[in-house]
Amino acid sequence: MAECFGKSQALQERCNLILVAGKLRAEDSTDHEEISEIEKLYQIIEQYNLNGKIRWLGVRLPKSDSGEIYRVIADREGVFVQPALFEAFGLTILEAMISGLPTFGTRFGGPLEIIQDKYNGFYINPTNQEEMAEIILEFISKCDQNPDYWKQIAQRGVERVYSTYTWRIHTSKLLSLAKIYGFWNYSSKENREDMLRYVEMLFHLLYKPRAQALMEQHMQR
């Protein structure tokens, strides 16, 4: 994200960048990968002359303080960008959206299920920094043209979380699944032998011949 910001003069003219990411000093870390990333970030700041345009918070914030950062940025009509190369789920995206921040999330992984592109958030490709900058700038341009656009995206993000990702919804789904599987175990106790015979039949008639055919095709290559 810092490199994308550094390469885009237009972004620098319209935005400030706040990074909340780990430690500030390489000597404070014992992780070689983290040390490499810390050194790289300093190089980017120097290379693109980002002093005064970027704020790097090198701390691991408690949840209450993280929430306050989201809200402070939202009060100033900022945005949240999650530029991970891959995100398994997207908890920070949910946190930002529920805080009323228009959110830009990586298109690789879980955010694809959370964000509805250009409706309540935006997909970005962190491997294409030029495109990522264009998507953010396009959003800023639309906000200039329509003063309510920022609020519309923010509100839709809040609604998306409340309609799909609350603890009440999550626990209801979890309990429903537990009841379904619990009922299957209870109802199938007496017929376990029949079920095993059925599974064995499927194995010998379908799975095993198919596996052998695939093996023969592989050996012929």
C-alpha positions in Angstrom: 0.0 0.0 0.0 2.8 2.4 0.8 4.5 1.7 -2.5 1.2 2.3 -4.4 0.8 5.6 -2.5 4.3 6.6 -3.3 4.0 5.9 -7.0 0.7 7.8 -7.3 1.2 11.6 -7.2 -2.6 12.0 -7.5 -3.2 9.9 -4.3 -0.6 11.9 -2.4 -2.3 15.2 -3.4 -5.7 13.9 -2.2 -4.9 11.7 0.7 -2.7 11.0 3.7 -1.8 7.4 4.5 -2.0 5.8 7.9 -0.4 2.4 8.4 -1.0 0.3 11.5 1.6 -2.4 11.1 3.8 -4.1 13.6 7.1 -2.7 15.0 8.9 0.5 13.9 12.4 -0.8 14.3 14.1 -3.8 12.8 16.2 -4.4 15.9 13.0 -4.9 17.9 12.0 -7.9 15.9 13.5 -11.5 15.8 11.4 -12.5 12.8 13.4 -12.4 9.6 10.4 -11.8 7.4 9.1 -9.0 9.6 12.6 -7.4 9.6 12.7 -7.5 5.8 9.3 -5.8 5.6 10.3 -3.1 8.1 13.4 -2.3 6.1 11.5 -2.3 2.9 8.9 0.2 4.3 11.7 2.6 5.3 13.2 2.3 1.8 9.8 3.1 0.2 9.3 6.2 2.5 12.8 7.4 1.5 12.5 6.6 -2.2 9.2 8.4 -2.7 9.8 11.2 -0.2 6.8 10.3 1.9 7.8 12.1 5.0 4.9 14.2 6.2 2.4 12.3 4.0 2.4 9.0 5.8 1.9 8.0 9.5 3.2 4.6 10.6 1.8 3.4 13.8 4.1 0.6 14.8 2.0 -0.8 17.6 -0.3 -3.8 18.2 -3.5 -2.0 19.3 -6.1 -3.5 21.7 -9.5 -3.9 20.0 -11.0 -0.8 21.7 -8.2 1.4 20.3 -8.5 -0.2 16.9 -12.2 0.6 16.8 -11.5 4.2 17.8 -9.1 4.6 14.9 -11.8 3.3 12.5 -14.2 5.8 13.9 -11.8 8.8 13.8 -11.0 8.1 10.2 -14.7 7.7 9.4 -15.5 11.0 11.1 -13.1 12.6 8.5 -14.7 10.7 5.6 -11.6 8.6 5.0 -11.4 5.0 3.7 -10.0 1.7 4.7 -7.8 -0.3 2.4 -6.9 -4.0 3.0 -4.2 -4.8 0.4 -3.2 -8.3 1.5 -2.0 -10.7 -1.2 -4.4 -13.2 0.4 -7.0 -12.9 3.2 -8.5 -16.1 4.5 -11.6 -14.4 6.0 -11.5 -10.6 6.4 -12.1 -9.7 10.1 -10.6 -6.2 9.7 -12.8 -5.6 6.7 -15.9 -6.4 8.8 -14.5 -4.1 11.6 -14.0 -1.2 9.1 -17.4 -1.7 7.4 -19.4 -1.8 10.7 -17.5 1.4 11.7 -18.9 3.2 8.7 -15.7 3.2 6.6 -15.9 2.7 2.8 -13.7 -0.4 2.4 -11.3 -1.5 -0.3 -10.5 -5.2 0.1 -8.2 -7.7 -1.7 -10.0 -9.7 -4.3 -8.0 -12.8 -3.2 -9.8 -14.8 -0.5 -12.6 -14.1 2.0 -13.4 -10.5 1.2 -15.0 -11.7 -2.1 -17.8 -13.1 0.1 -18.1 -10.0 2.2 -17.9 -7.1 -0.2 -20.3 -6.6 -3.0 -18.1 -4.7 -5.5 -19.0 -1.0 -6.1 -22.1 -1.4 -4.0 -21.0 -1.6 -0.4 -17.2 -1.7 -0.9 -14.6 -2.3 -3.6 -12.3 -5.1 -4.8 -8.7 -4.3 -5.3 -5.8 -6.3 -6.8 -2.7 -5.7 -4.6 -0.5 -7.1 -7.3 -1.5 -4.2 -9.6 -0.7 -1.0 -7.8 -1.6 1.3 -10.7 -5.1 -0.2 -10.9 -5.5 -0.1 -7.1 -4.7 3.7 -7.1 -7.1 4.2 -10.0 -10.0 2.5 -8.1 -9.4 4.6 -5.0 -9.1 7.8 -7.0 -12.3 7.0 -8.9 -14.1 6.7 -5.6 -12.7 10.1 -4.5 -13.8 11.6 -7.8 -17.3 10.3 -7.3 -17.4 11.8 -3.8 -16.5 15.1 -5.3 -19.3 14.9 -7.8 -21.9 13.6 -5.3 -21.4 14.7 -1.7 -23.7 11.8 -0.5 -21.7 9.1 -2.3 -19.3 8.5 0.6 -22.2 8.2 3.0 -24.1 5.8 0.7 -21.2 3.4 0.4 -20.6 3.6 4.2 -24.2 3.0 5.1 -24.4 0.0 2.7 -21.3 -1.5 4.4 -22.9 -1.2 7.8 -26.1 -2.8 6.5 -24.1 -5.6 4.9 -22.5 -6.6 8.2 -25.7 -6.3 10.2 -27.6 -8.5 7.7 -25.0 -11.2 7.3 -22.1 -11.2 9.8 -23.5 -10.5 13.3 -22.8 -12.9 16.2 -26.5 -13.7 16.4 -26.6 -14.8 12.8 -23.4 -16.7 13.2 -24.5 -18.6 16.3 -27.9 -19.3 14.8 -26.3 -21.0 11.8 -23.8 -22.8 14.0 -26.6 -24.2 16.2 -28.7 -25.1 13.1 -25.7 -27.1 11.7 -25.2 -28.8 15.1 -28.8 -29.9 15.3 -28.7 -31.3 11.7 -25.6 -33.3 12.4 -26.8 -34.3 15.8 -30.0 -35.6 14.4 -28.2 -37.6 11.7 -26.0 -39.3 14.4 -29.0 -40.0 16.5 -31.3 -41.3 13.7 -28.6 -43.4 12.1 -27.4 -45.3 15.1 -29.5 -48.4 14.5 -28.8 -48.3 10.7 -25.1 -47.8 10.9 -24.3 -51.2 9.4 -26.6 -50.5 6.5 -24.9 -47.2 5.9 -21.5 -48.8 6.0 -22.5 -51.4 3.4 -23.8 -48.6 1.2 -20.6 -46.6 1.4 -18.6 -49.8 0.7 -20.7 -50.4 -2.4 -20.0 -46.9 -3.7 -16.3 -47.4 -3.1 -16.0 -50.6 -5.1 -18.5 -49.7 -7.8 -17.6 -46.0 -8.4 -14.6 -44.7 -6.6 -12.1 -47.5 -7.0 -12.6 -48.1 -10.8 -12.4 -44.4 -11.3 -9.2 -44.1 -9.3 -7.7 -47.0 -11.3 -8.6 -45.4 -14.6 -7.0 -42.1 -13.6 -3.9 -44.0 -12.5 -3.6 -45.7 -15.9 -4.0 -42.4 -17.7 -1.3 -40.9 -15.5 1.1 -43.8 -16.2 0.6 -43.4 -19.9 1.8 -39.7 -19.9 
